[in-house]
Amino acid sequence: MQKIKQFVESDRGKDILTVLIVILVGLASFELGRLSKRGNSSGIKIEYPAGLNQEANVVSALENVSGTTAQAKVTSKNFFASNRGTKYYSLGCSGGKTIKQENRVYFATREAAEAAGYELSSSCK
């Protein structure tokens, strides 16, 4: 026990203990990171109660103007659909994020989208 105390109190012993602590903290952090990715979590998902018409946080979209320049156009549209598809999505729905901007058709209300022949996507219900 006396030899251990002398070793810990020496400069060399303090250096070795500091290195061991740094290595152990690094390993623990690495393992915690691996454990956090092990689950089937796909990240944060924001859901709104059914029937609540939420205003979108982002109301601007890039549009191709005369084929060469892109300008930001501010719009109050809350829904969009693909000009080639049959489903429409709310701006906050992740189901339609793969639709390119130039292929999107915007609607102010659900009724306008349904009147144009689109139906609500099952991923946005």
Secondary structure, DSSP 8 states (H G I E B T S, - for coil): -HHHHHHHHSHHHHHHHHHHHHHHHHHHHHHHHHHHHHS----------TT-----S--EEEEEETTTEEEEEE----EEEETT-SEEEETT-GGGTTS-GGGEEEESSHHHHHHTT-EE-GGG-
